Amino acid sequence: MPSGRSLPAGAPDPMAAQASRRHPAAGTTGAASTASTAGEPAGEIAVLWITAGLSCDGDTIAMTAATQPSIEDLVRGAIPWAPKVKLYNPLLAPEVGDEFLAAFRRAAAGELAPFILVVEGSVPDEHNKQEGYWASFGTDPATGQPITTCEWIDRLAPRAWAVVAAGTCAAYGGIHAMAGNFTGCMGLPDYLGREWRSSAGVPLVCIPGCPVQPDNLTETLLYLCHQFAGLAAPIPLDEALRPRWLFSQTVHEGCDRGGYYEQGEFGDAYGSPLCIVKLGCWGPVVQCNVGKRGWIGGLGGCPNVGGICIGCTMPGFPDKFQPFMEEPPGSLLSSAALMTYGKAIKALRQFTKDSLNKVPSWRAAPPRRST
């Protein structure tokens, strides 16, 4: 990646396609031409960011902590060959009111292209009631009435070069879509359809997390920028529409407590350095890279700082992971087996460790002869 670090295992290299000078998908409006190896500017692409779903705006706030790349790198055009990002986000923009909404209105009218639409927050069902509305974003100048979030999605998604669901709420419904909620809210794939494609043929991209891991969000935006510039193959997604290279492994596979699990050593109270699966951690089955990536600058991340994984990157969150802070049913059998197997393994390893902690006998100085 242009961020100056090595790629994660299995990650597609956005620069690998540079030599072939691959052009964006047919039908893209105003797409930048492929950047050259001499470092020609790749143009500009707008990112229209709606936080007016059922949302806490936590994904936007989390993104400000990203470093690989930072949001500042994207908006300043500091990454070679990537197009400069013109960001329209209501929390981060200096403009307010109608001045801020002007770009969204131009995009809906086909006067602003190309752009990536980012939706943050779950999408309510505006047809499950007789009056009122659940969520809105600005007002209609002609009528003075609120414009619902769903109306904005309907207007902008068909014109967008790509659409991104930022955070678990936008991706799968999240907290707001728990059983019994009266808004009927859902994730963007349920609203648009899982087979939905943008005007450029790009599938809907989901970047889950509650909130999203900062670098996962900006790295995905950077990948889409490279794809737009013709420097990357179509973004690889898994069955849940997540970037495959970011969500192919489980929390457990990247957890620094994994060795304790293998040895059957489980913590029984918070603050323990041992495996915390018995405290309610779902890490062995949850696809998330926070254990390896950390939270800010490679530091932090739920299990790394003693917090259980509650499955926030999974489509079944939160309903299928409740009640929180209780041992997952699937761990009962595996942890019981490890209590026996793990103790034997630990004893054998201790024997080997003790041996390795001794200097080889042939390094000892020979006895000194008396004169």
VENMO-V381228 format. One record per residue. N is the residue number from 1. RES is the residue in three letters. SS is DSSP state (a for helix, b for strand, c for the rest). PSI is psi as a letter, one per 40 degrees, with the letter a starting at -180 (999 if undefined). Layout:
n | res | ss | psi
N | RES | SS | PSI
N | RES | SS | PSI
This chain:
n | res | ss | psi
1 | MET | c | i
2 | PRO | c | e
3 | SER | c | e
4 | GLY | c | e
5 | ARG | c | i
6 | SER | c | i
7 | LEU | c | i
8 | PRO | c | i
9 | ALA | c | h
10 | GLY | c | e
11 | ALA | c | h
12 | PRO | c | i
13 | ASP | c | h
14 | PRO | c | d
15 | MET | c | e
16 | ALA | c | d
17 | ALA | c | e
18 | GLN | a | d
19 | ALA | a | d
20 | SER | a | e
21 | ARG | c | f
22 | ARG | c | h
23 | HIS | c | i
24 | PRO | c | i
25 | ALA | c | i
26 | ALA | c | i
27 | GLY | c | e
28 | THR | c | h
29 | THR | c | h
30 | GLY | c | f
31 | ALA | c | i
32 | ALA | c | i
33 | SER | c | i
34 | THR | c | h
35 | ALA | c | i
36 | SER | c | i
37 | THR | c | e
38 | ALA | c | e
39 | GLY | c | f
40 | GLU | c | i
41 | PRO | c | i
42 | ALA | c | e
43 | GLY | c | a
44 | GLU | b | i
45 | ILE | b | h
46 | ALA | b | i
47 | VAL | b | h
48 | LEU | b | h
49 | TRP | b | h
50 | ILE | b | h
51 | THR | c | e
52 | ALA | c | e
53 | GLY | c | a
54 | LEU | b | h
55 | SER | c | i
56 | CYS | c | e
57 | ASP | c | e
58 | GLY | a | d
59 | ASP | a | d
60 | THR | a | d
61 | ILE | a | d
62 | ALA | a | d
63 | MET | a | d
64 | THR | c | e
65 | ALA | c | e
66 | ALA | c | i
67 | THR | c | e
68 | GLN | c | g
69 | PRO | c | i
70 | SER | c | i
71 | ILE | a | d
72 | GLU | a | d
73 | ASP | a | d
74 | LEU | a | d
75 | VAL | a | d
76 | ARG | a | e
77 | GLY | c | f
78 | ALA | c | e
79 | ILE | c | h
80 | PRO | c | h
81 | TRP | c | e
82 | ALA | c | i
83 | PRO | c | i
84 | LYS | b | h
85 | VAL | b | h
86 | LYS | b | h
87 | LEU | b | h
88 | TYR | b | g
89 | ASN | b | h
90 | PRO | c | d
91 | LEU | c | d
92 | LEU | c | e
93 | ALA | c | i
94 | PRO | c | d
95 | GLU | c | i
96 | VAL | c | i
97 | GLY | a | a
98 | ASP | a | d
99 | GLU | a | d
100 | PHE | a | d
101 | LEU | a | e
102 | ALA | a | d
103 | ALA | a | d
104 | PHE | a | d
105 | ARG | a | d
106 | ARG | a | d
107 | ALA | a | d
108 | ALA | a | d
109 | ALA | c | e
110 | GLY | c | e
111 | GLU | c | e
112 | LEU | c | h
113 | ALA | c | i
114 | PRO | c | i
115 | PHE | b | i
116 | ILE | b | h
117 | LEU | b | h
118 | VAL | b | h
119 | VAL | b | h
120 | GLU | b | h
121 | GLY | c | i
122 | SER | b | i
123 | VAL | b | h
124 | PRO | c | i
125 | ASP | c | h
126 | GLU | c | e
127 | HIS | c | e
128 | ASN | c | f
129 | LYS | c | i
130 | GLN | c | d
131 | GLU | c | i
132 | GLY | c | a
133 | TYR | c | i
134 | TRP | c | d
135 | ALA | c | i
136 | SER | b | i
137 | PHE | b | g
138 | GLY | b | a
139 | THR | b | i
140 | ASP | c | h
141 | PRO | c | d
142 | ALA | c | d
143 | THR | c | e
144 | GLY | c | e
145 | GLN | c | i
146 | PRO | b | i
147 | ILE | b | h
148 | THR | b | i
149 | THR | a | d
150 | CYS | a | d
151 | GLU | a | d
152 | TRP | a | d
153 | ILE | a | d
154 | ASP | a | d
155 | ARG | a | d
156 | LEU | a | d
157 | ALA | a | d
158 | PRO | a | d
159 | ARG | a | e
160 | ALA | c | i
161 | TRP | c | d
162 | ALA | b | i
163 | VAL | b | h
164 | VAL | b | h
165 | ALA | b | h
166 | ALA | b | h
167 | GLY | c | i
168 | THR | a | d
169 | CYS | a | d
170 | ALA | a | d
171 | ALA | a | d
172 | TYR | a | e
173 | GLY | c | d
174 | GLY | a | a
175 | ILE | a | d
176 | HIS | a | e
177 | ALA | a | e
178 | MET | c | i
179 | ALA | c | h
180 | GLY | c | e
181 | ASN | c | i
182 | PHE | c | e
183 | THR | c | e
184 | GLY | c | f
185 | CYS | c | i
186 | MET | b | i
187 | GLY | c | i
188 | LEU | a | d
189 | PRO | a | d
190 | ASP | a | d
191 | TYR | a | d
192 | LEU | a | d
193 | GLY | c | h
194 | ARG | c | e
195 | GLU | c | e
196 | TRP | c | i
197 | ARG | b | i
198 | SER | c | i
199 | SER | c | d
200 | ALA | c | e
201 | GLY | c | e
202 | VAL | c | h
203 | PRO | b | i
204 | LEU | c | h
205 | VAL | b | h
206 | CYS | b | h
207 | ILE | b | g
208 | PRO | c | i
209 | GLY | c | i
210 | CYS | c | g
211 | PRO | c | i
212 | VAL | c | i
213 | GLN | c | h
214 | PRO | a | d
215 | ASP | a | d
216 | ASN | a | d
217 | LEU | a | d
218 | THR | a | d
219 | GLU | a | d
220 | THR | a | d
221 | LEU | a | d
222 | LEU | a | d
223 | TYR | a | d
224 | LEU | a | d
225 | CYS | a | d
226 | HIS | a | d
227 | GLN | a | d
228 | PHE | a | d
229 | ALA | c | e
230 | GLY | c | e
231 | LEU | c | e
232 | ALA | c | i
233 | ALA | c | i
234 | PRO | c | h
235 | ILE | c | h
236 | PRO | c | h
237 | LEU | b | i
238 | ASP | c | a
239 | GLU | c | e
240 | ALA | c | e
241 | LEU | c | f
242 | ARG | b | i
243 | PRO | b | h
244 | ARG | a | d
245 | TRP | a | e
246 | LEU | a | d
247 | PHE | a | f
248 | SER | c | d
249 | GLN | c | i
250 | THR | b | i
251 | VAL | c | d
252 | HIS | a | d
253 | GLU | a | e
254 | GLY | a | e
255 | CYS | c | h
256 | ASP | c | e
257 | ARG | c | e
258 | GLY | a | d
259 | GLY | a | d
260 | TYR | a | d
261 | TYR | a | d
262 | GLU | a | d
263 | GLN | c | e
264 | GLY | c | f
265 | GLU | c | h
266 | PHE | b | h
267 | GLY | c | i
268 | ASP | c | e
269 | ALA | c | i
270 | TYR | c | i
271 | GLY | c | e
272 | SER | c | i
273 | PRO | c | e
274 | LEU | c | i
275 | CYS | b | h
276 | ILE | c | f
277 | VAL | a | d
278 | LYS | a | e
279 | LEU | a | e
280 | GLY | c | e
281 | CYS | c | h
282 | TRP | c | e
283 | GLY | a | d
284 | PRO | a | e
285 | VAL | a | e
286 | VAL | c | h
287 | GLN | b | h
288 | CYS | c | i
289 | ASN | c | e
290 | VAL | a | d
291 | GLY | a | d
292 | LYS | a | d
293 | ARG | a | d
294 | GLY | c | a
295 | TRP | c | d
296 | ILE | b | h
297 | GLY | c | f
298 | GLY | c | e
299 | LEU | b | i
300 | GLY | c | a
301 | GLY | c | h
302 | CYS | c | c
303 | PRO | a | d
304 | ASN | a | d
305 | VAL | a | e
306 | GLY | c | e
307 | GLY | c | h
308 | ILE | c | i
309 | CYS | c | h
310 | ILE | c | e
311 | GLY | c | f
312 | CYS | c | e
313 | THR | c | e
314 | MET | c | i
315 | PRO | c | d
316 | GLY | c | e
317 | PHE | c | i
318 | PRO | c | e
319 | ASP | a | d
320 | LYS | a | e
321 | PHE | a | e
322 | GLN | c | i
323 | PRO | c | h
324 | PHE | c | i
325 | MET | c | f
326 | GLU | c | i
327 | GLU | c | h
328 | PRO | c | h
329 | PRO | a | d
330 | GLY | a | e
331 | SER | a | e
332 | LEU | a | d
333 | LEU | a | d
334 | SER | a | d
335 | SER | a | d
336 | ALA | a | d
337 | ALA | a | d
338 | LEU | a | d
339 | MET | a | d
340 | THR | a | d
341 | TYR | a | d
342 | GLY | a | d
343 | LYS | a | d
344 | ALA | a | d
345 | ILE | a | d
346 | LYS | a | d
347 | ALA | a | d
348 | LEU | a | d
349 | ARG | a | d
350 | GLN | a | d
351 | PHE | a | d
352 | THR | a | d
353 | LYS | a | d
354 | ASP | a | d
355 | SER | a | d
356 | LEU | a | e
357 | ASN | c | e
358 | LYS | c | h
359 | VAL | c | h
360 | PRO | c | i
361 | SER | a | d
362 | TRP | a | e
363 | ARG | a | e
364 | ALA | c | i
365 | ALA | c | i
366 | PRO | c | i
367 | PRO | c | h
368 | ARG | c | h
369 | ARG | c | h
370 | SER | c | i
371 | THR | c | 999
